[in-house]
């Protein structure tokens, strides 16, 4: 059985990380304090027009009490973090039930998505590195670990990379089960109907796409070198942000890198190559809120989101896409042209909430999260696009029609028409 992660940390490390977490908490408290101050200034200003100078001593007393209260609350958060963190580590080392474990993983993925860049900086165990997963366990990328996890390893490898605030379990969404009770993801179906081994990744979605792309490339390099049988072909499949991570790994791979030379195809599902609708909207709202003193606190809270989220605004892939730019600038409407230096086929699968995939009214909405034009890829002779109607962004993770698009691309037997239309 593959080994699980070791979450043991030193006492000194716990204290340091708790202190940094306390500083983040203080940042939130500071924005609330500013909001309170802005509102109070308006109230006392109106009172001064009615009651005159007598209002000033009351305002000064109010400010003193409020500042003291917020400072005390921030200090209490710092102290609580230092006390609670070691206890939380002890609890985490116990063996939870399957239901509790699944819920904890979902919560951790959510936390990673919104603050994962900060978690990685302070080396918290919740900050999951790029990791190979199978059947609910980490798979060590060693010859013994891979042989144990893949006793029937095939020479063709298909790698699945999940999207924002997800885990490898997302690929089982609303999945039917096989005769052995296993939920049938795209990977399981490919293993059953073709000469493929499916690999699932888990990673910290709050980190920059370029960081995760680099880490994916490093992991694939080790994996290909230690795979139980010689590798003939590698296909990379990414959902949403995962598609950006896939392309980032290829763009950062050195020319002639052995693992990259084995990649024949990329398949992306609802990937925001030219930006995600929600992140663009949040950026715009945050910019407007920070323009006014009374609402600046709300804008600051929105801007607290991770760098991974902010990468989704422009579809950043590599460091050059974001370095030197202000990710919070609402007036930055640039677009980047990228071309791969590897001779690879690319397939962009575009979901449409409109039943008819080419309906004009569905184009701006796409799958509800990514517009049709943004999900249609980077363009060029090596790109193909498939449109699937009547599906939303999450449906792309496990839908019979989407599987058949993947199956045809990989020359695997598709599902019967009745099952695909179910």
N, C-alpha and C positions, 0 to 999 in steps of 0.2 A: 504494500500500500504506500502511495507517495507520502512523503513527509509533509507535515503541516508547518506553518511558520512559527518561528520562535519569537515570542513577544516579550521576553525577559529584557529588562533595561536596568541600568544602574541607578542607584539612588540619586547620584549627582545629576544624571541626565534627566530624571523625573523632575527634580527641582528646577532645572533650567527651562525645560519645556513648559512646566506649569507657569513659570514666571512670564514666559513669552505669551502663553495663552491669556494670562491675566492682562498683559499689555493690550492684546486685541480687544478684550472685554472693556478695558478702560477707553479704548477708541470709540466703542459703541456708546458707552456712558457719556463721553464728551459730546457726541453729536446730540444726544438727548438733552444734555445740559444747555447746549447752544440753542436748541429749539425752545426750551423753557424760557431762556433769557430773552429770545426774540419776541415771544408772545407777551412776556411780562412787560417789556419795554413799551409795546403798543398800549397795553392796559394802563400803565402808570402815566403814559403820555396823555391819554384821554382824561385820566383822573386829575392831572395837573391843570388842565384847562378849566376844570370845574372848581377844584378846591384850592388851587394856588400852591404856594411854596410849602404848605403843610404836608404835602404829599412826599416831598423829598426824603425826610427821615424814615418814613415807612418803606420807601423803595430801597434805601440803603440797607435797612434791617432785613428786608426780604432777600436781597441779593446775598448778604452774608450767610443767612440760613441755608439758602438753596445751594450755594457753592460748597458749603461745608457738608451738606447731605450727599451731594454727588461725589465729592472727594472721598467721603467715608465709604460709600457704596463701592467705588472703584478699588479702594484698599482692601475691602472685605472680599471682593472677587479674587484679588491676587492671593490672599491668605487661604481662601477656600480651595483654589486650584492646587496649591502646594500640599494641602491636607488630603484632598479627595483623590488626586491622581494616583498615588501609590496604592490606595485601596482599590481603585478601579482596575489597576493592573492585576492585582491579586484575584479579583473576581473574574477577570477575563481569562485567567489560566484554568478556571474550572471548566468542566465539560457540560455545556448547556444542552437543552433538548433541541431536536431538529427544527421545531417551529421557532423557538427563540433564536436559534442560530441564523435561520433564514431572515428573520425580521432584523436582527442585528446587522447582517450583511447589507440589507437594503438601506438601513439608516446610515451605515458607514459610507455607502456609495453616494448617498445624497450629501452628506457632510463633505466628502471629498470633492464633489463637483463644485460646491460653492466656496470652499476654503482650502482645497487640496494643495494649492501652491504654498500656502503658509504652513500647512501640516508637514509638507516635504522639507521645508526649510528648517524646521525644528525636529525633524526625524521622529515624528510620532508613529507608533505601530499602525495606527489607522490609515496612514498614508501608504497605500498598497503600491509596491513597485510593479513594473511590467512583469507579469508572471504567467506561466503556462498552467492551465487548469484542466482537469478531467474528473468527472464523476464526483464533484464536490471537494476535490483535494488539489493542493499545489503539486505540480510534477517537477521534480528536480531535473534540470537540463544537463544530465550526465548520461553516460552510456547505460549504466545500470538503471537509473531512474526512468529513462525513456523506454528501455526494454521491458521494464516491469509494467509501465502504464500502457504500452502498445505492443503486446505479445504477437499481434498479427499485423505489424507495421507494413504499410504499403509504400511503394516508391513514389506515389503521387500524394502531395500534402496540400490540404486546403485549410487556410488559417482564418479564423473568425475573430474580428475585433469589434467589440460593442461600442455603443455611443455614450453620450453625456449622462452622468449619474447612473450608469448601468453596471452590470456585471455579466459574466458569461451565462448566467441563468436567464438573461433576457431573451436568449435565442429559443427558449422553450415556451415562450408566451402562447397561451391557448393551444398548446400542442396536443395532438392525439397521441395515443400510446400504442406501442407494439405488443406482440404476444407475451413478452416478458415484463410488461408494465412500464417500460421506459418511455419517457416523453420524446417524441420524434421531432427533433430540431432539423434544420437543413443539413447539419453535419452528420447526424445519425442516418438520415436518409441516403446521403451520398456514400457513406460507408456500407450501407446495406445493398445499394444498387450499382455501385461502381468500385473500381480499384483505387479507393481513396482512404487516407487517414485524416480525420478531422481534428484540428487543434483549436482550442479556445483560449483567448487571452483575457486577463483582468489587469486593470491599471487604474491609476489615479487620474480621473478626468478633470481635476482642477488645475493640474499642471499644464504648461504650455503645450500646444500640439507639437511644436518642434522638439521639445524634450521627450515626449512620449514616442514620437517618430524615431528619434535617435535610439531610444531604449529598445523599441521593437526591432530595429535593424540589428542591434547588438545581440539580442536574444535569438533572432533567426540565424545569425551567423554561427552561434554556438550550437543551435539545434540541428542545423543541416550537417555540421561536422560530426555530430555524435548520434545521428539517427541510426536505428538498428540496421537499416538496409540502405544501399546507395539511393540518393534522391534523384529522380528524373525530372520532376515538375513541381512547382510551387504556385498556388493560386491564393491571392489575398482578397478576403471579403470583409468589407467594413460597413457598419450601419451608422448613419449620421456622422457625428464627430469621428467615429472609428474609421470612416473613409478618408478623412483628412489625415489621420495618423498613418494610415496605410501609404498614402501618397507622400507624406513627409518622410517616411522611412526610405522610400525609393529615391527621392530627391537628394537625401543626405548620404546615400550609399556611394562609396567610392567607385569610379568606373573600374570594372573588372572584379568587383566583389563577388566571391563565389555564390553566396546565397541569392544576390540580386540577379545574377545571370541565369538562375533556375526559375525565376518568376516569369510565367508566360502570360498571366492575366491578372487584372484587378477587376473586382465587381463591387460597386458601391450602391448602397440602398439609402435614398433620401439624404445624401451628403450635401451640406451647404457650401459648395465650392465658391460661391460668390456671396455668402453671408446668409445667416438665419434671420427670419422675420422677427422673432421674439427678441433676440439680442439687439437688433437694430432699433426696435421700439424702446427697449429699456434704456439704451444709450441716449436716445433722444429725450425721453422723459427725465432721466437723471440730469442731463444738461440744463433743461428748463428749470428744474427744481433748485439747482444750485445757483441760479441767477438771482434768487430772492432770499433775503435774510431769514424770513419766517419759515421757508421750506428747505433751506440749505441742508438741514439735518437729514431730511428724507433722501435728498440727492446723494449725500455722503454715504448713507446706508446702502443705496443701490450701487454705488461705485465700489463698495466693499467686496463685490463679487470677484471670483477668482480670475486669474489671467487666462485660464482655459476657456472660461465662458466668453471673455472678451475676444479671444481668437475667433470665435464663431461669427463675429460681426463682419469680418472681411474674408473669412475662410483662410486664415493664415496657415501656411505650411512650414515655412523655414524661418530662421532668425531674421533674414533680410526683409521678410514681410512685416515684421513688427518693430524691429530695432530702430530707434530714433523717432518713432511716432508716439503721440499721446493717445493711448487706447480710449480715453474718455472724451476726446475731442468730437463733438457732435457734427462738426463741419468737415470731417475727414471722409470723403466719398471716393477715395481712390480704389482702383481695381488693379490686380496684378496678373500679368501674363506669365504662365509657367509651362515649360515643356520638359518632358522626361528625356534623359539621354540613354535610357534603356529601351530596346525594341520590344515593347510590351503592348498587348491588346488591353483596352480599357472599356468596360461596360458600365454605364450609369443607368441604374434602375430608378425611375421617377414615379413616385406614388402620387395619385390624384384623388382628392376626396370626391370629385365629380365622377359620377358613374361612367360617363364617356370621357376617356382620358384626354381627348383633344378639344373638349368643350372650352369655348373662349372664356366663359365666366370663371372657370376653375384655374386658369393660368396663374393669377396673382397669389392664390391660396395654396396651390400645390397639394401637399399632403397635410396641410394645416400648420406645419412648422417650417417647412422649406418650400419656397416657390418653385414652380416648374423650371424656370430658366436657371435658377441657382443650382438645382440638383442635376442638371443635364450635362455636367462635366466641364472639362477645360477646353474642349474642342480640339480638332486636328484629325488627321487621317487615321490615327489608330484608335479613335473613339467611336463607340456605338451607344445608342440610347434606346431604352425600352420603357414604354409608359404602361402603367397598370392603373386602371380606374377603380373607383369605389374603395380605396384603402387610405387609411391615415398613416401618420408617421410611425406609430408603434406597430401597426399591422404589417409593415414591411419586414419585421423581425421573424415572422412565421406565418406565411400565407401560401397555400398550395400553388397559386398562380405565380407568385414570385419564385417559389422553388423550381417550377417548370422553366422559368427564364434562366435560372442558374444551371439547371440540368442540361438544357439544350446547349448552353455555352460550353459546358464541360463534357458534352457527348455522353451523358448519362441518361438512362431511361426515365422519361418524365412520368408524372402521375397520370392516371386515366383522366379523361376529360371530365367525367362526373365528379371525381374527387377534387379536381382542380377548381371546379366551379362551385364547390360546396361552401 
